[in-house]
Amino acid sequence: MSKRWYQDNRRDAWRRIARSKGYRTRSAYKLKQIQDRFGVIRAGDCVLDVGCHPGGWLQVAVEESGDEGLVIGVDLLATSPVEGAMVIIGDITDDSSIERINATLGGREINVVVSDISPNLTGRYDTDQTISLELSTLVLDAAMRFIPAGGSFVTKIFQGTGIEGLVNAAKDRFSNVQRFSPTASRNSSSETYLVCQKRLSRVRPAARGKSALEQVNEHLSGLGILVEEVDEDEETIVGFRRLNKDE
């Protein structure tokens, strides 16, 4: 029996289980396993799911928060309605999306922000990992606008260059930060999840006056990686390149 066959069969098993239980995606079991381990969502919580399409994590968040909870999803892509959740089409970094989220909250506080967001994969590992790092960092910065002291944050990350910068930025904002790899993830995947609990009432000194993205960029510069500036009118992502020793 080949290792490839075993991995594919195991992956399909999670997909079959998800479908049999009515979940839209196998990734629903990733959040369920995070929940079983860390209990990030409590009954009655307000949960924000960033990058919620196609809705598997929304389904789990609705189950875990219960009848008294409030679940909001936001994504650039249209997501089919999920019973018990409110879905917003938009960019979490846009003020208009934030205004709509606040209007939906109706004065309640978000207790937990979760994100299974992924870039459109190019198949080039370094590029995909870099884009994912930026996305996860931007989601952390956006989440900090909502999460109160004591709240939690969960995001997907891909192991690779610069990831420690994001982990350190999270530790400057939360008292408990751990990495966790659900068994529902593919064996061949480098993905893991950053589980951040108990937001600090005040960020640690290293993060004061800085966004998480600024901290990650500083970390990358310390590794000899330059954050390239892009034209504001150019519709592109921020890119990184490795500096030669003589630059």
C-alpha positions, 0 to 999 in steps of 0.5 A: 500500500503506497503512502500516497494512496493512504493519504488520499484515502484518509483525506477522502474519509474526512470528506465523506464524514463531513458530507454524511453529517451535513457539513459543506466542507471537510474543513469543518472538522478542523474547527471542530477539532480545534474546539474540542482541544481549546474550547475557543467558542462558548455558548452565547458567544458572538463569532466572526468568521473571516473568509467564510466561504463556502460556510463549513466553519460557519456551520460549526460556529453556529452549533457551538455558540448555540441559540443565544450566540451570534455568528457573522461571516464575511468573504469576498465571495458570495456564500450560500445562506447558513441557518443561524448565521449572517453573511456579509460580502466584502473585504474585512479591511474595508471600512464599509465591511466593518460598519456592516459588521458593527450594525449586525452586532447591534451593540454586542461584542465579538468574543471570537474571530476565526479564519480559515482563509487561504490565497488562490494557490499558484502551486509555487510554495514560496509564493503561496506561503508568502501570500498566506502569511500576509493574509493571516497578518491582515486578518489579525490586525482586522480582528484586533478592532473587534476582540475585547480583552479575554477574547480569542482568535484562530487563523490558518497559517502555512509553515515557512519563512517569516511565520515566527514574526506572526507568532510573536506579533500574536504573543504581544496581543494574547496571553496564550498562543499555540500552534495546532495541527488538526488530524483532519488536515491533509498529511501532505499539507504544511498548514497549521492553525494559530490559536490565540486566547485571552486577548491582553487588555494592553499590547506588550511593549514591543507592539505598542504603536505598531500593527501586526503587519508592521511587526511581521515586515520588521521580522522579515527585514531582520531575516534579510527579506525586503518588503517591496513597495508597490504603486497604490494604483496597482492592483497587486499584493505586497511581495517579498524578495530575499536580499543579496548580502551586498544589497 
